[in-house]
Amino acid sequence: MRKLRFQGKLTNWNDDKGFGFVEPNGGGTRSFVHIKSFQKRTRRPVEGDLIVYEQVKEPQGKFKAVNISLVTDRKLKTAMPQKAGKFGSLVSVTFCVTLISITVLELLPVEILYLYIGASILAFIAYAYDKSSARNGRWRTPESHLHLLGLIGGWPGAFYAQNKLRHKSNKKEFKQVYWATVVTNICVFVWLLGEQGQQFLETIVG
């Protein structure tokens, strides 16, 4: 069961000692605040900061704030995924339009388009299965398999799955590797449009 979270203003803050107090907005019981109770933060708290926290009652009968975060940090965390999502959507849509246009102009064999479509569908299914497994305690799909699907052309489907299913979309380390596979795939795609790439495709596709 999730604990009730409060929002209040930091008061009587002693930065040297790293503690102060907070009263919930609208009134309520004042709670003790310690610097160690803050979650990941971008800076040290200062007097007057708005914070979000949970309240626990100590054996002495006094209240203490735990799982504290700065309101400004929470807004920043919300804004960053939104910006990343817009950028990713732009990259995905631009690439897909380019891929279709190049295929129509017969600059690349239609098999390449089929590869991207098939890999994207498989990637979406893999993400959906992995999320279901996470919820139900089943064996998870290795992240390396998800990245491999993206690398071979399924990254547009993987991006759609991340945002549609809200899976792996906020995991920083995973996203870094994911975008590395996207850049690698696009570089290979551009190479295929060159003379050496065309010769390679001729030997593979015929």
C-alpha positions in Angstrom: 0.0 0.0 0.0 1.4 3.4 -1.0 2.0 5.9 1.7 0.3 9.3 1.6 2.6 11.9 0.2 2.6 15.6 1.3 3.9 18.8 -0.1 5.2 21.6 2.1 7.7 24.4 2.5 11.1 23.8 4.0 11.6 26.0 7.1 14.2 26.5 9.8 16.7 24.9 7.5 20.3 24.7 8.8 22.4 23.8 5.9 25.6 23.4 8.0 23.9 20.6 10.0 21.7 19.4 7.2 18.3 19.5 8.9 15.2 21.6 9.3 11.4 21.2 9.4 8.4 21.1 7.0 4.7 21.8 7.4 2.3 20.3 4.8 0.5 22.9 2.6 -2.9 23.7 4.0 -1.8 23.0 7.6 -1.0 19.8 9.5 1.7 18.3 11.6 5.2 19.6 11.3 7.9 17.0 10.4 11.6 16.9 11.0 13.7 16.9 7.8 17.2 15.6 7.4 19.4 15.9 4.4 19.9 12.1 4.3 16.2 11.6 3.7 16.3 13.3 0.3 16.2 11.1 -2.8 18.3 11.9 -5.8 18.6 15.7 -6.0 20.2 18.2 -8.4 21.3 20.5 -5.6 21.3 21.1 -1.9 17.9 22.2 -0.4 17.6 25.8 0.8 15.2 27.7 3.1 11.7 28.0 1.5 12.1 25.1 -1.0 8.9 23.2 -1.8 9.3 19.5 -1.1 7.3 16.4 -1.5 7.6 13.8 1.2 6.1 10.9 3.2 5.5 11.2 6.9 6.4 8.7 9.6 5.9 8.7 13.3 8.9 8.0 15.4 8.8 6.1 18.7 9.1 9.4 20.6 5.8 10.5 19.1 7.4 13.1 16.8 7.1 13.0 13.0 9.8 12.7 10.4 9.8 13.3 6.7 11.2 10.5 4.5 11.5 9.8 0.8 11.9 13.5 0.2 12.3 15.1 -3.2 12.4 18.7 -4.3 9.4 19.9 -6.3 11.7 21.4 -8.9 13.4 18.1 -9.4 10.1 16.3 -9.9 9.1 18.8 -12.6 12.5 18.4 -14.2 12.1 14.6 -14.3 8.7 15.0 -16.0 9.9 17.5 -18.5 13.0 15.6 -19.6 11.2 12.4 -20.8 8.6 14.6 -22.7 11.4 16.3 -24.6 13.2 13.1 -25.3 9.9 11.6 -26.5 9.3 14.4 -28.9 12.8 14.1 -30.3 12.6 10.4 -30.6 9.2 10.7 -32.4 10.7 13.2 -34.8 13.7 10.8 -35.6 11.4 7.8 -36.0 8.9 9.5 -38.3 11.6 11.1 -40.4 13.4 7.8 -40.8 10.3 5.9 -41.7 9.2 8.4 -44.3 12.7 8.4 -45.7 12.8 4.6 -45.8 9.5 4.4 -47.7 10.5 7.2 -50.1 13.8 5.5 -50.9 12.1 2.2 -51.4 9.5 3.7 -53.8 12.3 5.4 -55.7 14.0 1.9 -55.9 17.2 3.2 -54.4 17.0 0.2 -52.0 15.4 -3.2 -52.5 12.0 -3.7 -51.0 13.4 -6.5 -48.8 15.1 -3.8 -46.7 11.7 -2.3 -46.0 10.3 -5.7 -45.1 13.3 -6.2 -42.7 12.5 -3.0 -40.8 8.8 -3.8 -40.6 9.4 -7.4 -39.5 12.0 -6.4 -36.9 9.8 -3.6 -35.6 6.9 -5.9 -35.1 9.1 -8.5 -33.3 10.6 -5.7 -31.1 7.1 -4.5 -30.1 6.1 -8.0 -29.2 9.3 -8.6 -27.3 8.8 -5.4 -25.2 5.1 -6.3 -24.6 6.1 -9.8 -23.4 8.9 -8.4 -21.2 6.5 -6.0 -19.5 4.0 -8.7 -19.0 6.7 -10.9 -17.5 7.8 -8.1 -15.2 4.3 -7.8 -13.9 3.7 -11.5 -13.4 7.1 -12.5 -12.1 8.0 -14.6 -15.1 11.4 -15.0 -16.8 12.4 -11.7 -18.3 13.7 -11.0 -21.8 17.4 -10.1 -21.7 18.0 -6.5 -22.5 20.7 -7.6 -25.0 18.0 -9.3 -27.0 15.9 -6.2 -27.1 18.9 -4.2 -28.2 19.7 -6.7 -30.9 16.2 -6.4 -32.3 16.7 -2.6 -32.4 20.1 -2.9 -34.0 18.9 -5.1 -37.0 16.2 -2.6 -37.8 13.5 -2.9 -35.2 14.3 0.3 -33.3 11.3 2.2 -34.7 9.0 -0.5 -33.3 11.0 -0.5 -30.1 10.6 3.2 -29.7 6.9 2.9 -30.2 6.7 0.1 -27.6 8.7 2.1 -25.0 6.2 5.0 -25.2 3.0 3.1 -25.9 3.6 0.5 -23.2 5.6 2.7 -20.9 8.3 0.1 -20.7 12.1 0.8 -20.4 11.3 4.4 -21.3 12.7 5.9 -18.1 15.7 3.6 -17.6 18.7 5.8 -18.3 21.3 3.1 -18.9 19.0 1.2 -21.2 18.0 4.3 -23.2 21.7 5.1 -23.7 22.4 1.7 -25.3 19.2 1.9 -27.2 20.1 5.2 -28.9 23.6 3.8 -29.6 21.9 1.0 -31.6 19.8 3.6 -33.4 22.8 5.6 -34.4 24.6 2.5 -35.5 21.7 1.2 -37.6 21.2 4.6 -39.3 24.9 4.7 -40.2 24.7 1.3 -41.8 21.5 2.4 -43.6 23.3 5.4 -45.0 26.2 3.2 -46.0 23.9 0.9 -47.9 22.9 3.9 -50.1 26.6 4.4 -51.2 28.4 2.5 -53.9 29.9 -0.1 -51.6 26.6 -0.6 -49.9 24.8 -1.1 -53.2 27.4 -3.7 -54.3 27.0 -5.5 -51.0 23.2 -5.6 -51.5 23.5 -6.9 -55.0 25.5 -9.9 -53.7 23.0 -10.5 -50.9 19.7 -9.8 -52.6 20.7 -10.4 -56.2 
